[in-house]
């Protein structure tokens, strides 16, 4: 079983759309995954535009690759190097740290990934 950036078992990233290099819902990696699709992101319009500008259009459906096209709010396993590039350009989307594979740490320091951790709204704070 793979581990996340905290060294605990990797949580699923997303199943609608079904993500992961192996299309198993998890940001697992292996020798076949040359792009190292290990960072579980929550897509933003800004990141999707950034990726498109860099030649990787994640918004357009590609059924031949079982790729539905992403919309803001979708969870998706992205290449660690692309996430790092987006971070350096100020365009990085939030991540789901428990669903981000520990191999991502070879590209981005833990403290940076944690800074971009998505936080679910606290229902108690919202009611105050």
N, C-alpha and C positions, 0 to 999 in steps of 0.2 A: 504494500500500500504506500502511496506517495504521501509526502508531508507538505504542509503549507509553510509560509515564511516564519511561523512561530515554532515549527518543529512538531506540530500535532497533525493528526490525519487531515488530509485535504478534503474540504467540503466541496460539493458540487457548485459549479458556477451558474449554469443555466440550462434549461431544457426547452424554453420557448422564446427564442429559437434555440434549437439544440446546438450547443457549442462544443469546443474542444477540438484539438487536432484530430483526435480519434472519434469525434462526434459522439462522445459518451456523456456529455454534460459537465465534464471536469477539465481543468487546465493541466492535464497530465502531459508529459513529454517523453520522448524516447529517441533512439538513434535516427529514426525516419523524420523526425520533426526538426528539420534544419532551421526553421524560423524561431524555434523555442517559444511556442504559443502558451505562455505560462502565467500571464497577468490577467486576472479576472477583473474586467472593467465594467463600469456602468456608463454606457455610451452617452456622450453629450454631442450636441450639434457642432460645437467648436472642435471637438476631437475628430468627428466624422469629416468635417471640412478639411482639417489639417491632414488627415490620412489621405483623403482624395487628392489634395494638392501634392502629396508626396508619391502619387501614383498607385495608391491602394484604395480603390473605391469600395468602401464597406457598406454603402447605402443601396447600391444597385443589386437586385436579386440576380443570382447566378445558379439557376436550378441544376445545371450540369455538374455543379460542385456541391450540391445539397446546401446551398447558401441562400437564405431568404432575403438578404439585405437587412441592414440594421436601422433602427430608429432610436432617437434619444430615449434613454431609460432601459434599453435592452442590455442584458449582461452578455459579455462575450470575452473569450480568451484571446488576447492579442499578444503579438510578439514582444518579448521583453525589451528588445532593442528599439522597437517602434515606440513603446511607452516611454522609454528613457529619452528618446528624441523629442517626443511631445512635451515631456517634463522640462527639458532644457529650453524648449521654445515657449514655455508658459501656456501650453495647451493640453496638459495631461488631464484625463478624466479621473474621477474617483475610482478606487479599487475596492474589491471585497477581499480583505487580507486573509481570511480563513479559507478562501477558495483560490488564492494565488500560490502557485507552486514554489517550493523553496529554491528551485533553479533560477528564479527571478533575481535572487540575491547575488548572482554572478554578474548582473548588469546594473542593479540599483541597490543602494544601501537600505537596510531595514528601516532606519529612521526616516528616510524619504518616503518609502512605501507606506509606513504607518501614518505619516502626515496626510496622505491622500486617502486614508481609509474612509469609506462611506459609513455614515452613521444614520441609522434609522431614527426618525423623529421619536422622541420620548413622549408617549401619550400623556404622562403626568405634567410635563412642562407645557404641552399645548393647551391643557385645561386651565392653566394659571392665568 
